[in-house]
Amino acid sequence: MLLRGRLVRLRAIESSDFETWRSWINRPDVMEGMDRAVIATAAQHKRYVETAVADDRAVFLAVETLEAERLSGIVWLWDVDHRHRRAEVRIVIGDPEARGRGFGTDALEALATYAFGTLRLRKLYAYIHASNEASRRAFERAGFALEVTLEREAYRNGCETDVHRMRRFADERHD
Ligand SMILES: CC(C)(COP(=O)(O)OP(=O)(O)OC[C@H]1O[C@@H](n2cnc3c(N)ncnc32)[C@H](O)[C@@H]1OP(=O)(O)O)[C@@H](O)C(=O)NCCC(=O)NCCS
């Protein structure tokens, strides 16, 4: 599968992506953004990815920038529910040089086009920690709006934090 955005393209995950992906998710800033608590070993990550990618309730895609044609992130649909026609969206732009250049926003746009078009979903949603301004901005720019704030939903480093749930509907106009 290949999906083309304005700045990125999304393609199927390959086993050669696994180690780059793992190096991102073990970085402190990414762990914080994605609410990960433990370092993933190579074996754990391989096991997780092989199982998750094969799961028919998930769609994992590699994000490559059009300019450098380099793996820069992963974006995925999680808990795809064809009966209710909804799915959760998750993303990591792991390459530090690729951050803040609109690639995350564009990957979310391309994924939404696929989810609403090919998969015929009607609602996408994402959970974002209140401290994760970059993620909230990227989702907003990709047409997501705040649905609800889950108060004191998470507990990290001795502090309670709110978690925002953002949503985008297929039939809402987004420019
Ligand atoms: C969240 C993430 C996917 C965004 O990807 P990105 O390619 O950097 O995002 P974009 O460049 O498309 O847009 C980022 C927006 O956030 C803003 N931003 C970037 N860093 C920021 C920061 N530290 N604080 C506030 N805003 C920030 C940018 O200015 C931009 O907004 P603007 O267009 O209004 O200026 C990326 O930062 C990431 O992978 N983070 C770690 C993992 C994570 O948090 N995943 C999401 C879990 S819900």
py3Dmol code that shows the C-alpha trace and the ligand (Angstrom):
import py3Dmol

protein = """\
ATOM      1  CA  MET A   1       0.000   0.000   0.000  1.00  0.00           C
ATOM      2  CA  LEU A   2       1.202   3.498  -0.758  1.00  0.00           C
ATOM      3  CA  LEU A   3      -0.570   6.704   0.274  1.00  0.00           C
ATOM      4  CA  ARG A   4       0.717  10.056  -0.836  1.00  0.00           C
ATOM      5  CA  GLY A   5       0.284  13.290   1.104  1.00  0.00           C
ATOM      6  CA  ARG A   6       1.639  16.741   0.300  1.00  0.00           C
ATOM      7  CA  LEU A   7       4.903  16.240   2.206  1.00  0.00           C
ATOM      8  CA  VAL A   8       5.013  12.557   3.088  1.00  0.00           C
ATOM      9  CA  ARG A   9       4.059   9.182   1.768  1.00  0.00           C
ATOM     10  CA  LEU A  10       2.791   6.299   3.849  1.00  0.00           C
ATOM     11  CA  ARG A  11       3.856   2.768   3.017  1.00  0.00           C
ATOM     12  CA  ALA A  12       3.648  -0.698   4.572  1.00  0.00           C
ATOM     13  CA  ILE A  13       6.034  -1.444   7.441  1.00  0.00           C
ATOM     14  CA  GLU A  14       9.073  -3.564   6.553  1.00  0.00           C
ATOM     15  CA  SER A  15      11.204  -5.619   8.931  1.00  0.00           C
ATOM     16  CA  SER A  16      14.154  -3.318   8.117  1.00  0.00           C
ATOM     17  CA  ASP A  17      12.176  -0.492   9.848  1.00  0.00           C
ATOM     18  CA  PHE A  18      12.012  -2.265  13.213  1.00  0.00           C
ATOM     19  CA  GLU A  19      15.310  -1.111  14.736  1.00  0.00           C
ATOM     20  CA  THR A  20      14.947   2.536  13.679  1.00  0.00           C
ATOM     21  CA  TRP A  21      11.435   2.487  15.107  1.00  0.00           C
ATOM     22  CA  ARG A  22      12.717   0.964  18.356  1.00  0.00           C
ATOM     23  CA  SER A  23      15.452   3.599  18.676  1.00  0.00           C
ATOM     24  CA  TRP A  24      12.744   6.291  18.596  1.00  0.00           C
ATOM     25  CA  ILE A  25      10.352   4.795  21.112  1.00  0.00           C
ATOM     26  CA  ASN A  26      13.127   4.416  23.682  1.00  0.00           C
ATOM     27  CA  ARG A  27      14.019   8.130  23.589  1.00  0.00           C
ATOM     28  CA  PRO A  28      12.841  10.056  26.695  1.00  0.00           C
ATOM     29  CA  ASP A  29      10.906  12.717  24.726  1.00  0.00           C
ATOM     30  CA  VAL A  30       9.058  10.095  22.691  1.00  0.00           C
ATOM     31  CA  MET A  31       8.408   7.950  25.776  1.00  0.00           C
ATOM     32  CA  GLU A  32       6.872  10.985  27.433  1.00  0.00           C
ATOM     33  CA  GLY A  33       4.729  11.924  24.409  1.00  0.00           C
ATOM     34  CA  MET A  34       3.510   8.363  23.902  1.00  0.00           C
ATOM     35  CA  ASP A  35       3.179   7.606  27.599  1.00  0.00           C
ATOM     36  CA  ARG A  36       5.577   4.685  27.479  1.00  0.00           C
ATOM     37  CA  ALA A  37       7.084   3.589  30.779  1.00  0.00           C
ATOM     38  CA  VAL A  38       9.591   0.857  29.876  1.00  0.00           C
ATOM     39  CA  ILE A  39      12.492   0.542  27.464  1.00  0.00           C
ATOM     40  CA  ALA A  40      11.750  -1.976  24.706  1.00  0.00           C
ATOM     41  CA  THR A  41      14.452  -4.555  23.963  1.00  0.00           C
ATOM     42  CA  ALA A  42      15.013  -5.647  20.351  1.00  0.00           C
ATOM     43  CA  ALA A  43      13.277  -8.965  21.003  1.00  0.00           C
ATOM     44  CA  GLN A  44      10.295  -7.356  22.764  1.00  0.00           C
ATOM     45  CA  HIS A  45       9.862  -4.769  20.031  1.00  0.00           C
ATOM     46  CA  LYS A  46      10.092  -7.342  17.236  1.00  0.00           C
ATOM     47  CA  ARG A  47       7.520  -9.525  18.983  1.00  0.00           C
ATOM     48  CA  TYR A  48       5.195  -6.561  19.548  1.00  0.00           C
ATOM     49  CA  VAL A  49       5.499  -5.258  15.988  1.00  0.00           C
ATOM     50  CA  GLU A  50       5.023  -8.633  14.340  1.00  0.00           C
ATOM     51  CA  THR A  51       1.891  -9.285  16.379  1.00  0.00           C
ATOM     52  CA  ALA A  52       0.484  -5.764  16.093  1.00  0.00           C
ATOM     53  CA  VAL A  53       1.106  -5.362  12.362  1.00  0.00           C
ATOM     54  CA  ALA A  54      -0.627  -8.697  11.690  1.00  0.00           C
ATOM     55  CA  ASP A  55      -3.645  -7.735  13.847  1.00  0.00           C
ATOM     56  CA  ASP A  56      -6.614  -6.987  11.605  1.00  0.00           C
ATOM     57  CA  ARG A  57      -7.831  -4.329  14.058  1.00  0.00           C
ATOM     58  CA  ALA A  58      -4.698  -2.273  13.341  1.00  0.00           C
ATOM     59  CA  VAL A  59      -3.195  -0.533  10.307  1.00  0.00           C
ATOM     60  CA  PHE A  60       0.466   0.431  10.765  1.00  0.00           C
ATOM     61  CA  LEU A  61       2.153   2.609   8.161  1.00  0.00           C
ATOM     62  CA  ALA A  62       5.685   3.946   7.799  1.00  0.00           C
ATOM     63  CA  VAL A  63       5.988   7.704   7.206  1.00  0.00           C
ATOM     64  CA  GLU A  64       8.588   8.734   4.641  1.00  0.00           C
ATOM     65  CA  THR A  65       9.259  12.334   3.693  1.00  0.00           C
ATOM     66  CA  LEU A  66       8.908  12.983  -0.037  1.00  0.00           C
ATOM     67  CA  GLU A  67      11.988  15.220   0.035  1.00  0.00           C
ATOM     68  CA  ALA A  68      14.444  12.707   1.562  1.00  0.00           C
ATOM     69  CA  GLU A  69      12.547   9.443   1.020  1.00  0.00           C
ATOM     70  CA  ARG A  70      13.670   8.450   4.490  1.00  0.00           C
ATOM     71  CA  LEU A  71      11.776   6.694   7.239  1.00  0.00           C
ATOM     72  CA  SER A  72      10.778   9.506   9.619  1.00  0.00           C
ATOM     73  CA  GLY A  73       7.916   8.109  11.638  1.00  0.00           C
ATOM     74  CA  ILE A  74       5.101   5.635  12.083  1.00  0.00           C
ATOM     75  CA  VAL A  75       1.381   6.396  12.041  1.00  0.00           C
ATOM     76  CA  TRP A  76      -1.301   3.880  12.797  1.00  0.00           C
ATOM     77  CA  LEU A  77      -4.956   3.087  13.291  1.00  0.00           C
ATOM     78  CA  TRP A  78      -5.632   1.119  16.418  1.00  0.00           C
ATOM     79  CA  ASP A  79      -8.702  -0.756  17.595  1.00  0.00           C
ATOM     80  CA  VAL A  80     -10.326  -0.456  14.171  1.00  0.00           C
ATOM     81  CA  ASP A  81     -14.010  -1.179  14.724  1.00  0.00           C
ATOM     82  CA  HIS A  82     -15.844  -1.858  11.467  1.00  0.00           C
ATOM     83  CA  ARG A  83     -19.230  -2.223  13.159  1.00  0.00           C
ATOM     84  CA  HIS A  84     -19.141   1.249  14.701  1.00  0.00           C
ATOM     85  CA  ARG A  85     -16.858   2.457  11.886  1.00  0.00           C
ATOM     86  CA  ARG A  86     -14.319   4.170  14.157  1.00  0.00           C
ATOM     87  CA  ALA A  87     -10.648   3.824  15.097  1.00  0.00           C
ATOM     88  CA  GLU A  88      -8.015   5.365  17.337  1.00  0.00           C
ATOM     89  CA  VAL A  89      -5.074   7.173  15.696  1.00  0.00           C
ATOM     90  CA  ARG A  90      -1.527   7.109  17.028  1.00  0.00           C
ATOM     91  CA  ILE A  91       1.626   8.671  15.636  1.00  0.00           C
ATOM     92  CA  VAL A  92       5.318   9.139  16.202  1.00  0.00           C
ATOM     93  CA  ILE A  93       7.596  11.321  14.094  1.00  0.00           C
ATOM     94  CA  GLY A  94      10.750   9.844  15.528  1.00  0.00           C
ATOM     95  CA  ASP A  95      13.486  11.396  13.444  1.00  0.00           C
ATOM     96  CA  PRO A  96      14.400  14.534  15.444  1.00  0.00           C
ATOM     97  CA  GLU A  97      15.329  16.423  12.259  1.00  0.00           C
ATOM     98  CA  ALA A  98      11.872  15.778  10.835  1.00  0.00           C
ATOM     99  CA  ARG A  99      10.001  17.328  13.756  1.00  0.00           C
ATOM    100  CA  GLY A 100       8.142  20.624  13.500  1.00  0.00           C
ATOM    101  CA  ARG A 101       8.152  20.642   9.686  1.00  0.00           C
ATOM    102  CA  GLY A 102       4.553  19.665   9.097  1.00  0.00           C
ATOM    103  CA  PHE A 103       5.241  15.970   8.450  1.00  0.00           C
ATOM    104  CA  GLY A 104       3.179  14.781  11.424  1.00  0.00           C
ATOM    105  CA  THR A 105       0.199  16.881  10.339  1.00  0.00           C
ATOM    106  CA  ASP A 106       0.479  15.644   6.762  1.00  0.00           C
ATOM    107  CA  ALA A 107       0.783  11.990   7.841  1.00  0.00           C
ATOM    108  CA  LEU A 108      -2.391  12.387   9.932  1.00  0.00           C
ATOM    109  CA  GLU A 109      -4.185  13.950   6.953  1.00  0.00           C
ATOM    110  CA  ALA A 110      -3.124  11.117   4.630  1.00  0.00           C
ATOM    111  CA  LEU A 111      -4.150   8.482   7.159  1.00  0.00           C
ATOM    112  CA  ALA A 112      -7.543  10.148   7.667  1.00  0.00           C
ATOM    113  CA  THR A 113      -8.150  10.215   3.906  1.00  0.00           C
ATOM    114  CA  TYR A 114      -7.441   6.473   3.773  1.00  0.00           C
ATOM    115  CA  ALA A 115      -9.534   5.707   6.869  1.00  0.00           C
ATOM    116  CA  PHE A 116     -12.567   7.675   5.708  1.00  0.00           C
ATOM    117  CA  GLY A 117     -12.224   6.688   2.043  1.00  0.00           C
ATOM    118  CA  THR A 118     -10.945   3.146   1.606  1.00  0.00           C
ATOM    119  CA  LEU A 119     -11.913   1.832   5.061  1.00  0.00           C
ATOM    120  CA  ARG A 120     -15.183   3.768   5.146  1.00  0.00           C
ATOM    121  CA  LEU A 121     -14.735   4.702   8.818  1.00  0.00           C
ATOM    122  CA  ARG A 122     -16.796   7.640  10.063  1.00  0.00           C
ATOM    123  CA  LYS A 123     -14.913   8.668  13.208  1.00  0.00           C
ATOM    124  CA  LEU A 124     -11.256   8.866  14.246  1.00  0.00           C
ATOM    125  CA  TYR A 125     -10.081   9.756  17.739  1.00  0.00           C
ATOM    126  CA  ALA A 126      -6.826  10.161  19.652  1.00  0.00           C
ATOM    127  CA  TYR A 127      -5.757  10.423  23.291  1.00  0.00           C
ATOM    128  CA  ILE A 128      -3.247  13.202  23.978  1.00  0.00           C
ATOM    129  CA  HIS A 129      -1.666  14.105  27.305  1.00  0.00           C
ATOM    130  CA  ALA A 130      -2.405  17.703  28.287  1.00  0.00           C
ATOM    131  CA  SER A 131       1.316  18.510  28.323  1.00  0.00           C
ATOM    132  CA  ASN A 132       1.796  17.348  24.709  1.00  0.00           C
ATOM    133  CA  GLU A 133       1.237  20.669  22.917  1.00  0.00           C
ATOM    134  CA  ALA A 134       2.982  19.584  19.713  1.00  0.00           C
ATOM    135  CA  SER A 135       0.722  16.582  19.342  1.00  0.00           C
ATOM    136  CA  ARG A 136      -2.425  18.567  20.059  1.00  0.00           C
ATOM    137  CA  ARG A 137      -1.407  21.166  17.475  1.00  0.00           C
ATOM    138  CA  ALA A 138      -0.609  18.544  14.836  1.00  0.00           C
ATOM    139  CA  PHE A 139      -3.993  16.838  15.355  1.00  0.00           C
ATOM    140  CA  GLU A 140      -5.804  20.203  15.275  1.00  0.00           C
ATOM    141  CA  ARG A 141      -4.105  21.159  12.036  1.00  0.00           C
ATOM    142  CA  ALA A 142      -5.156  17.783  10.630  1.00  0.00           C
ATOM    143  CA  GLY A 143      -8.812  18.562  11.327  1.00  0.00           C
ATOM    144  CA  PHE A 144      -9.269  17.020  14.776  1.00  0.00           C
ATOM    145  CA  ALA A 145     -11.118  18.910  17.508  1.00  0.00           C
ATOM    146  CA  LEU A 146     -11.264  18.481  21.255  1.00  0.00           C
ATOM    147  CA  GLU A 147     -14.049  16.057  22.144  1.00  0.00           C
ATOM    148  CA  VAL A 148     -13.565  15.807  25.877  1.00  0.00           C
ATOM    149  CA  THR A 149     -10.911  16.283  28.519  1.00  0.00           C
ATOM    150  CA  LEU A 150     -10.517  13.289  30.779  1.00  0.00           C
ATOM    151  CA  GLU A 151      -9.641  14.903  34.061  1.00  0.00           C
ATOM    152  CA  ARG A 152      -6.798  13.448  36.161  1.00  0.00           C
ATOM    153  CA  GLU A 153      -6.754  10.480  33.798  1.00  0.00           C
ATOM    154  CA  ALA A 154      -3.036   9.735  33.977  1.00  0.00           C
ATOM    155  CA  TYR A 155      -0.492   9.541  36.772  1.00  0.00           C
ATOM    156  CA  ARG A 156       3.156  10.173  36.019  1.00  0.00           C
ATOM    157  CA  ASN A 157       6.139  11.115  38.150  1.00  0.00           C
ATOM    158  CA  GLY A 158       3.895  11.606  41.150  1.00  0.00           C
ATOM    159  CA  CYS A 159       1.529  13.968  39.307  1.00  0.00           C
ATOM    160  CA  GLU A 160      -1.987  13.550  37.988  1.00  0.00           C
ATOM    161  CA  THR A 161      -2.494  14.851  34.455  1.00  0.00           C
ATOM    162  CA  ASP A 162      -5.461  15.428  32.192  1.00  0.00           C
ATOM    163  CA  VAL A 163      -5.755  13.611  28.870  1.00  0.00           C
ATOM    164  CA  HIS A 164      -7.518  15.172  25.880  1.00  0.00           C
ATOM    165  CA  ARG A 165      -9.564  13.071  23.517  1.00  0.00           C
ATOM    166  CA  MET A 166      -9.577  14.628  20.047  1.00  0.00           C
ATOM    167  CA  ARG A 167     -11.871  13.505  17.246  1.00  0.00           C
ATOM    168  CA  ARG A 168     -12.482  13.985  13.570  1.00  0.00           C
ATOM    169  CA  PHE A 169     -15.640  12.938  11.712  1.00  0.00           C
ATOM    170  CA  ALA A 170     -15.707  11.851   8.073  1.00  0.00           C
ATOM    171  CA  ASP A 171     -18.616  14.127   7.211  1.00  0.00           C
ATOM    172  CA  GLU A 172     -17.146  17.297   8.728  1.00  0.00           C
ATOM    173  CA  ARG A 173     -15.606  19.766   6.372  1.00  0.00           C
ATOM    174  CA  HIS A 174     -11.877  20.309   6.844  1.00  0.00           C
ATOM    175  CA  ASP A 175      -9.796  22.715   4.722  1.00  0.00           C
TER     176      ASP A 175
END
"""
ligand_1 = """\
48
LIG
C 3.469 14.926 18.044
C 4.261 14.738 16.767
C 3.721 13.521 16.036
C 4.085 15.988 15.881
O 4.760 15.764 14.672
P 5.493 16.986 13.904
O 5.836 16.524 12.537
O 6.599 17.504 14.749
O 4.297 18.017 13.862
P 4.007 19.223 12.837
O 5.302 19.820 12.391
O 3.099 18.702 11.768
O 3.159 20.221 13.744
C 3.569 20.461 15.046
C 2.823 21.627 15.616
O 3.163 21.666 16.988
C 3.950 22.826 17.238
N 5.001 22.416 18.162
C 6.105 21.701 17.909
N 6.803 21.528 19.048
C 6.101 22.135 20.021
C 6.286 22.289 21.413
N 7.342 21.764 22.039
N 5.344 22.977 22.100
C 4.269 23.497 21.478
N 4.028 23.361 20.158
C 4.953 22.690 19.452
C 4.468 23.278 15.901
O 4.792 24.641 15.927
C 3.278 22.942 15.030
O 2.210 23.843 15.234
P 1.975 25.156 14.301
O 1.740 24.649 12.930
O 0.804 25.830 14.901
O 3.220 25.951 14.381
C 5.780 14.559 17.076
O 6.217 15.662 17.792
C 6.084 13.287 17.864
O 6.201 12.227 17.270
N 6.227 13.404 19.196
C 6.590 12.248 20.049
C 5.527 11.161 20.080
C 4.166 11.707 20.411
O 4.014 12.587 21.246
N 3.166 11.172 19.702
C 1.787 11.565 19.862
C 1.136 10.816 20.960
S -0.557 11.341 21.146
"""
view = py3Dmol.view(width=600, height=400)
view.addModel(protein, "pdb")
view.setStyle({"model": 0}, {"cartoon": {"style": "trace"}})
view.addModel(ligand_1, "xyz")
view.setStyle({"model": 1}, {"stick": {}})
view.zoomTo()
view.show()
